[in-house]
Amino acid sequence: MSLKLINPSNGVLTEPGGRLLFIAGQVAWDQHQQIVAGDLVGQFDRALANVITVVTEAGGKPEQIARLVIYVTDRNEYRVHMKEIGESYRARMGKHFPAMVLVEVKGLLEASAKIEIEGVAVL
């Protein structure tokens, strides 16, 4: 199975034969299901790490993530911290940019969560 990026972040083409892994929304929980950071950048980093953990536990690698949906409770706060969020992203994902979307929501199930990330990987 392989992924081919089409104009990075705008499209991902997969070849037949891959298995799809649907990754449920991940917040910045630690192993005790406690939010680990109060700030958006820290929560982004931990939520993305949790997404990657699901992928690796299924036998995949971060570069096999084909799509990410990022839910934030404050789009403006995300914009203010885009540089730091980008640094965190590249530290975990390198130069792999799957198809992505950012959605502002009124709230998340976990009351102290500022961000939740879900995704799809092709393994």
Summary of the structure (lengths in Angstrom):
residues: 123
radius of gyration: 14.1
end to end distance: 6.8
largest distance: 41.4
contacts: 366
relative contact order: 0.28
helix: 32%
strand: 32%
